[in-house]
């Protein structure tokens, strides 16, 4: 009975292993030979301090989570992702019912320009712009903490946009 159960388990395992599933996305044609990446610190062309660090960390985390490429030191990576936070715009989502000039909920949208550079040749493989947005309430608690949380969420959205582009170019 144990032998029969072992044979069935082995057969099911072999069948499932050939289903074509794999970890990570499919590589685009121009990046199919590249295996490892490095994320350089993004620049910041806004007046918001710390947003470049949030975007840099979000891109590195999203690339690792995706699993298509492996993170490596800058000296041995196949390609480098770099860029800058180009702008942060604010848009009123809700206003105070008693004062239409007072925004109660504000949306922050960040625009990130990025490049993917082949480390060996210095060739730019891809460059584009990614966007992300988050919102915060202007009249509750610590507004500065709320702004930081909204920016963090926007950075993660932009990073996910970048990773999606790099795995489906």
N, C-alpha and C positions, 0 to 999 in steps of 0.2 A: 504494500500500500504506500509506504514511504517512497519507494522507487518510482511509482506511478505519479505521485504528487510532485516529485522532483523533476521528472521528465516534462510534465505539463507546465510547471513554473519556468523551466528552461525554454520551452517552446514559445510561451507567451513573451518572455523576455527578449528572445531573438526577433520575434515578429514586431514588437514595439520598438526595438532599437533601430529597425530599418524603415521607420515611418518618415524620416526626413526632418525630424525636429532637431533644432540646434539652439544654443544659447547666443543671444545677440542678434543684431540685424544683418541684412545682406549688405555686402560692401558695394559701393558704386564702382563702376568700371575704372575710373581714374585713380581709385584708392584701393583696388583689390589686392595689391602686393604689400600694402602697408599694414603693419600689425600693432605698432605701439605709438603712443601719443604723449605729448607734454603740453600743459596749459601754462602760458606765460601770463604774468600779471597784466590785467587789462588796464588801459588808461582811463582817466576820468575827465571829461570835458564839461562837467556840470558843477554846480556849486554845492551839491550834496556830498558831504564827506562819507567815506567808507563804502560807497556804492560799487566802486570798482572791485574791491575785495569780495563783496557779496556775489558779484557776477562771476568773478574768477573761480571762487569756491563752488558756485552752483554749476558751472560748466564742467569742472573736474568731477564733481559728484555725479552729474547726469551721464557723463561719458563712461564712468566706471560702472554705474548701474545698468547701462545699456548692454555692456559686455561684448560689443563688436570689436573694440580695440582694447588693448591693455595699457595702463599707465606706466611710463618709464621715466628715468631721469632725463633731463634736457640733453645731456651728452650722448645718449644712446637712443632717443626716440626717433621713430621714422618720420613723424610729422609734428608740427607745432600749431596749436590754436592760440591766436592772439587777437587783440582788438581793443576797442574803447567804448565806453558808455558815452554816446553822442549827445543824448538829451533826455530830460525828464519833463514830461508835461503833466499839468494838473487840470482836471475837468470836474466840474461840480455835477454830482449825480443826484443829490437831493438838497433842497433848500428848506430853511425853517419856515413853517407855515405862517408864522407871524411876521417874518422879515425875509423877503425874497432875495435880499443881498447877502444873507448869511448862509453859507453852505454847511450842511450837517454831515454829508457824506461826500468825500472827495476821492476821485480815481487818480492814481499815479500811473503813467505809462512811460516805460523806459525804452529807448531805442539804442540798440547795441550794434555797432559795425564790427565785423570780425573777418579774419583771414585764416586760411589753412595753408601752411607753408611746408613744402617738402624740406626736411632738415638737411638732406644730403645735397640737393641741387640748388636750394634756395628759391625754387619755382613756387609761385602762388598757385595752389591747386584749386582753390575756391575762395571767393569773397562774397559777402552778402550782408544783409541787415536783418536782425531779429528784434522782435518786440515782445514785451510782457507787461501786464498790468495788474495792479492790486488796488484795493480801496481801503479807506479808513474813515472812522467817524470823528468829526472835528470837535465834538462837545463832550466827550466822555473821558474821564481819567487822564492819563498821561499821553498827550497828543504826540510827543516826540517818539515814544515807544510804539504807538500806533503807526506812525509814519515809517519807522524802521521795519515793522512787520509787513507793511504793505510793499515796501521796496524789496524785502527779502522774497516775498511771494512773486513779485514781478520779475526778479532776477531768475528765480527757478523756472518761470514760464519761458523767459527768453532762452535760458540754457536748454530746456527741453526742445525748443524750436531749432536751436543750433544742432543738437544731437540728431534730431529727426532729419535734418537736411544732410548731415554727414553720413547717415546710414541709408539714404534713399536718393542721393543726387541724381 
